[in-house]
């Protein structure tokens, strides 16, 4: 991840990273505003987590911002390698290599970022995801109603 510099992002701190090359800055943000400013300034954004359930909201934010994304395969839900992101299956060196390749290739960054933004803004692409979210929330609400009812019975 590269940003314009911590001085322009109050609340951000530089994080030492042995894999970061010249001109690469890894920023640890202390607030949403600081994180969003760093994302907007970044040439490449990353999602290095190995796996995760559901859809990582940071990916949706990155996509909506039109940024080139590098993500690990297990947590790259909704992304397509070479189309909307670079999806990495290898270890830390492969991940760093994918980031560095995009930092050197403005055309690839622009292409991935534009495709990601288009995907995030196309309602037809999200219909299935929204249906799944509706089902999850309905299930949670039903569980809560059952739990609330059970609690009243024991009082």
DAGI-V985055 format. One line per field, one symbol per residue. ss: DSSP state (H for helix, E for strand, C for the rest). burial: 1 if it has 24 or more other C-alpha atoms within 12 Angstrom, else 0. Layout:
BEGIN
ss=???
burial=???
END
This chain:
BEGIN
ss=CCCCCHHHCCCEEECCCCCCCCCCCCEEECCHHHHHHHHHHCCEEEECCCCCCCCCHHHHHHHHCCCEEEEEHHHCCCCCECCCEEEECCCHHHHHHHHHHHHHCHHHHHHHHHHHHHHHHCHHHHHHHHHHHHHHHHHHHHHHHHHHHHHHHHC
burial=11111100100101000001000111111000011111111111111110000001011111111111111110111110001111111000001101110110000111011111111100000000000000000000000000000000000
END
